[in-house]
Amino acid sequence: MKPIQVSLLLLVSLLAQLLSVATQATDPQTSLTLDPSVVVAAFANGQGQGDGEANSLQSTNNFINFCYGKTVMNGTQNRNGTCNPVPIGDVPSTTNIPSSKFQSPKNGWKIAPNTNFTVSLAVRGIETGFFTNAAASFLSAPQQLNSQGQIRGHSHIVIERLDSLDQTTPPDPMKFTFFKGMNPAAVNGVLSAVVPGLPAGYFRMSSITTAANHQPVVVPIAQHGSVEDVIYFTVTSDPNDSGAIKIKLGPSLLSISAIAALVRYAL
C-alpha cells in the first residue's frame, strides 16, 4: 500500500473517531457530562426548617459523582452494600400513586397446614408485567412511566413466620418463609401466585411493589396512603379451632372442625 493511501486511511479513521466523539457530546443520553438544563438549583439549599428536621445533603451538580470512591453497583445484588449512581427517574402524579389490597387470603383467616393456596392481590395505579433480570440489571435503570403516567413495574409477596399474632418485636427481614415475584401482567387488575403448603404457625404476608428494575416505587408527595398491604393469618389443624378452613386449588374444603361446628348447629 502506498504511503499516500495509508495517510488517507488514517485521516478517515481519525475523522470517524472525531465524529463519534462529537455525536456523543451532543447526545445527552450518551454524554459523560451533565447537561446544564437538568441541574436543580434547589439541591444546593437543603437546610432543615426546625421541628426536628435534618439538614439535607446539598449539591450543585445533582450529586453526579456521589458514588466516587465507593463500591459502585454493577447490576448484581450485593449483600455487602453498594452505592447506586442511577437517578431516581420518572415520578408519577398523585393520581397515579400505586395501591394494593389482598383479596385472598383475607386478614385473620385460618388455613390448614401443608395445603397449597392461591394468593390474589388487587393492584391499581401501576402497569404490571415489567420485570427485568434481577441477577444482571438490579437497580440498573431509573423508574419509568407509561403513556398514561403510571409506573411500569411489578409486585411481590413475602410471608414471614411470627411467634404469635400479637408479636411486637420487628422480625428479621432476612428470615422469611416464602417469597414470590409476581412477574406477569395483572389480569383484570389482579395478580396471583400459588403458595406451597405452610407448616402450622402464625404468619404475616406483605406486598412489595417495585419499578421494573426492582427498586421500591417512588411517588410525588410525602403524605399518602400506603402503597402496600399486609395481612396476618394462622396455619392450624387444631380441632378445637372452629374457624380453621382448608384451602386448596379448586373448590374449598371445610376442615373437620368446621364440619363439626355445622353438625352442632344442625342439632
C-alpha positions as CSV (number, residue, x, y, z in Angstrom):
1,M,0.0,0.0,0.0
2,K,1.4,3.4,-1.0
3,P,2.2,6.0,1.8
4,I,-0.5,8.3,0.5
5,Q,-3.1,5.6,0.7
6,V,-2.1,4.9,4.3
7,S,-2.3,8.5,5.2
8,L,-5.8,8.8,3.7
9,L,-7.0,5.7,5.7
10,L,-5.6,7.2,8.9
11,L,-7.3,10.5,8.2
12,V,-10.6,8.8,7.5
13,S,-10.3,6.8,10.7
14,L,-9.4,10.0,12.7
15,L,-12.4,11.8,11.2
16,A,-14.7,8.9,12.1
17,Q,-13.5,9.0,15.7
18,L,-13.9,12.7,15.9
19,L,-17.5,12.4,14.5
20,S,-18.3,9.7,17.1
21,V,-17.0,11.9,19.9
22,A,-18.9,14.9,18.6
23,T,-22.1,12.8,18.4
24,Q,-21.7,11.5,22.0
25,A,-21.1,15.1,23.2
26,T,-24.3,16.3,21.6
27,D,-26.5,13.4,22.6
28,P,-27.5,13.9,26.3
29,Q,-28.2,10.2,26.8
30,T,-24.6,9.2,25.9
31,S,-22.7,12.2,27.0
32,L,-20.5,11.9,30.1
33,T,-21.2,15.5,31.2
34,L,-24.2,16.8,33.0
35,D,-26.4,18.9,30.8
36,P,-27.0,22.4,32.4
37,S,-30.7,22.2,31.7
38,V,-31.2,19.4,34.3
39,V,-29.2,21.0,37.1
40,V,-31.6,21.6,40.0
41,A,-30.6,24.8,41.9
42,A,-32.8,23.8,44.8
43,F,-30.5,20.9,45.6
44,A,-27.9,23.4,46.9
45,N,-30.3,24.6,49.6
46,G,-31.3,21.7,51.9
47,Q,-31.4,23.3,55.3
48,G,-33.9,22.0,57.8
49,Q,-36.8,24.3,58.9
50,G,-37.0,23.3,62.6
51,D,-39.3,20.9,64.3
52,G,-36.7,18.2,64.2
53,E,-36.0,18.4,60.5
54,A,-32.5,17.4,59.5
55,N,-30.4,19.3,57.0
56,S,-30.3,17.7,53.6
57,L,-27.1,16.8,51.8
58,Q,-26.5,19.6,49.3
59,S,-25.1,19.6,45.7
60,T,-24.6,22.0,42.9
61,N,-24.2,19.2,40.3
62,N,-27.1,16.9,41.0
63,F,-24.8,14.6,43.1
64,I,-23.4,13.3,39.8
65,N,-20.3,11.9,41.5
66,F,-21.9,10.9,44.8
67,C,-20.6,7.4,44.4
68,Y,-17.0,8.5,43.7
69,G,-14.6,6.4,45.8
70,K,-17.3,3.9,46.8
71,T,-18.2,0.4,45.6
72,V,-20.5,1.1,42.7
73,M,-23.5,-1.1,42.0
74,N,-23.0,-3.2,38.8
75,G,-26.4,-4.7,38.3
76,T,-26.0,-7.6,40.8
77,Q,-27.5,-8.0,44.2
78,N,-24.5,-7.3,46.5
79,R,-25.3,-8.3,50.1
80,N,-22.4,-6.2,51.4
81,G,-24.0,-2.9,50.2
82,T,-23.0,-0.6,47.3
83,C,-23.6,2.9,46.0
84,N,-26.0,3.3,43.1
85,P,-25.3,6.2,40.7
86,V,-28.6,5.7,38.8
87,P,-31.0,8.6,39.2
88,I,-34.5,8.0,40.6
89,G,-36.1,8.8,37.2
90,D,-39.7,9.5,36.4
91,V,-42.1,10.2,39.3
92,P,-45.9,9.8,38.8
93,S,-48.6,12.3,39.6
94,T,-50.7,11.9,42.7
95,T,-53.5,10.3,40.6
96,N,-51.1,7.5,39.7
97,I,-49.7,6.5,43.1
98,P,-49.9,2.7,43.2
99,S,-52.0,0.9,45.8
100,S,-52.5,-2.8,46.7
101,K,-55.1,-5.0,48.5
102,F,-55.1,-8.7,49.2
103,Q,-58.3,-10.3,48.1
104,S,-57.4,-13.8,49.2
105,P,-56.5,-15.0,51.8
106,K,-58.1,-12.4,54.0
107,N,-56.8,-10.9,57.2
108,G,-57.4,-13.3,60.1
109,W,-58.0,-16.4,58.1
110,K,-57.1,-19.8,59.4
111,I,-55.5,-22.1,56.8
112,A,-54.9,-25.9,57.1
113,P,-51.2,-26.8,57.2
114,N,-49.3,-28.3,54.2
115,T,-52.0,-27.3,51.8
116,N,-51.3,-25.2,48.7
117,F,-53.4,-22.0,48.4
118,T,-53.6,-19.1,45.9
119,V,-52.9,-15.5,46.8
120,S,-54.8,-12.9,44.9
121,L,-53.5,-9.3,45.1
122,A,-55.5,-6.5,43.5
123,V,-53.4,-3.5,42.3
124,R,-54.1,-0.1,40.9
125,G,-52.1,2.8,39.6
126,I,-49.3,0.7,38.1
127,E,-48.7,-1.1,34.8
128,T,-47.5,-4.5,35.9
129,G,-45.6,-7.1,33.8
130,F,-42.3,-5.2,33.8
131,F,-39.7,-7.4,35.5
132,T,-36.0,-7.1,34.5
133,N,-33.3,-9.6,35.1
134,A,-32.7,-9.3,38.9
135,A,-29.3,-11.1,38.6
136,A,-27.9,-8.6,36.0
137,S,-29.9,-5.4,36.0
138,F,-30.9,-5.0,39.6
139,L,-31.5,-1.2,40.3
140,S,-29.7,-0.5,37.0
141,A,-32.2,1.9,35.4
142,P,-34.4,4.8,36.5
143,Q,-38.1,4.4,37.3
144,Q,-40.1,4.8,34.1
145,L,-43.7,5.7,33.4
146,N,-46.1,4.5,30.6
147,S,-48.0,6.9,28.3
148,Q,-50.8,7.1,31.0
149,G,-48.3,8.3,33.6
150,Q,-48.3,5.0,35.5
151,I,-45.1,3.4,36.9
152,R,-44.0,0.4,34.9
153,G,-43.2,-2.4,37.4
154,H,-44.3,-5.5,39.2
155,S,-45.2,-6.7,42.7
156,H,-44.2,-9.4,45.1
157,I,-45.5,-11.2,48.1
158,V,-43.4,-12.2,51.1
159,I,-44.6,-14.4,54.0
160,E,-42.8,-14.3,57.4
161,R,-43.3,-16.5,60.4
162,L,-44.2,-14.9,63.7
163,D,-44.0,-16.0,67.3
164,S,-47.7,-15.0,67.7
165,L,-50.2,-12.8,66.0
166,D,-49.7,-10.1,68.7
167,Q,-45.9,-10.2,68.3
168,T,-44.5,-6.6,68.8
169,T,-40.8,-7.2,68.1
170,P,-39.8,-6.5,64.4
171,P,-39.0,-9.7,62.6
172,D,-35.6,-10.3,60.8
173,P,-36.1,-9.3,57.2
174,M,-33.6,-12.0,56.1
175,K,-35.7,-14.7,57.6
176,F,-38.8,-15.4,55.6
177,T,-40.9,-18.5,54.8
178,F,-41.9,-17.7,51.2
179,F,-41.1,-15.0,48.6
180,K,-42.5,-14.7,45.1
181,G,-42.1,-12.1,42.4
182,M,-45.4,-11.7,40.5
183,N,-43.9,-11.1,37.1
184,P,-46.8,-11.4,34.6
185,A,-49.2,-8.5,34.0
186,A,-52.2,-8.4,36.2
187,V,-55.5,-9.9,34.9
188,N,-58.4,-7.6,35.4
189,G,-56.3,-5.7,38.0
190,V,-55.4,-8.8,40.0
191,L,-52.1,-10.6,40.4
192,S,-52.0,-14.3,41.5
193,A,-49.4,-16.7,43.0
194,V,-49.6,-20.2,44.4
195,V,-48.1,-20.7,47.9
196,P,-46.9,-24.2,48.8
197,G,-48.4,-25.6,52.0
198,L,-47.1,-23.9,55.1
199,P,-46.4,-25.6,58.5
200,A,-48.5,-24.8,61.5
201,G,-47.8,-21.3,62.9
202,Y,-48.5,-17.6,62.7
203,F,-47.7,-15.6,59.6
204,R,-47.5,-12.1,58.2
205,M,-47.9,-11.6,54.5
206,S,-46.9,-8.4,52.8
207,S,-46.9,-7.0,49.3
208,I,-43.8,-5.3,47.8
209,T,-44.4,-3.0,44.9
210,T,-41.4,-2.1,42.7
211,A,-40.5,-0.5,39.4
212,A,-39.2,-2.6,36.6
213,N,-35.6,-2.8,37.9
214,H,-36.8,-3.9,41.4
215,Q,-36.4,-0.5,43.2
216,P,-39.3,0.4,45.6
217,V,-41.7,2.7,43.8
218,V,-41.1,6.5,44.3
219,V,-44.1,8.7,44.5
220,P,-44.5,12.5,44.3
221,I,-45.6,13.5,47.8
222,A,-44.7,12.5,51.3
223,Q,-48.2,12.3,52.8
224,H,-50.1,9.5,51.1
225,G,-51.8,6.2,51.8
226,S,-49.7,3.0,51.9
227,V,-48.7,1.5,48.6
228,E,-48.6,-1.9,50.2
229,D,-51.0,-4.2,52.0
230,V,-50.3,-6.5,55.0
231,I,-52.4,-9.3,56.4
232,Y,-52.0,-11.8,59.3
233,F,-53.2,-15.4,59.3
234,T,-52.8,-18.6,61.2
235,V,-52.0,-22.1,59.8
236,T,-53.5,-24.6,62.1
237,S,-55.1,-28.1,62.3
238,D,-56.3,-27.7,65.9
239,P,-59.7,-29.5,66.1
240,N,-60.8,-27.0,68.7
241,D,-60.4,-24.1,66.3
242,S,-63.8,-23.8,64.7
243,G,-62.6,-21.3,62.2
244,A,-60.0,-23.5,60.6
245,I,-60.5,-23.5,56.8
246,K,-58.8,-25.9,54.5
247,I,-57.9,-24.0,51.3
248,K,-56.7,-25.8,48.1
249,L,-56.5,-25.1,44.4
250,G,-60.0,-25.6,43.2
251,P,-63.1,-25.8,45.4
252,S,-62.6,-25.0,49.1
253,L,-63.0,-27.8,51.6
254,L,-64.3,-27.4,55.1
255,S,-62.0,-28.7,57.9
256,I,-63.1,-31.3,60.3
257,S,-63.6,-28.7,63.0
258,A,-65.8,-26.6,60.7
259,I,-67.9,-29.6,59.8
260,A,-68.3,-30.4,63.5
261,A,-69.5,-26.9,64.1
262,L,-72.1,-27.2,61.3
263,V,-73.3,-30.5,62.8
264,R,-73.7,-28.9,66.2
265,Y,-75.6,-26.1,64.7
266,A,-77.9,-28.5,62.8
267,L,-78.6,-30.4,66.1
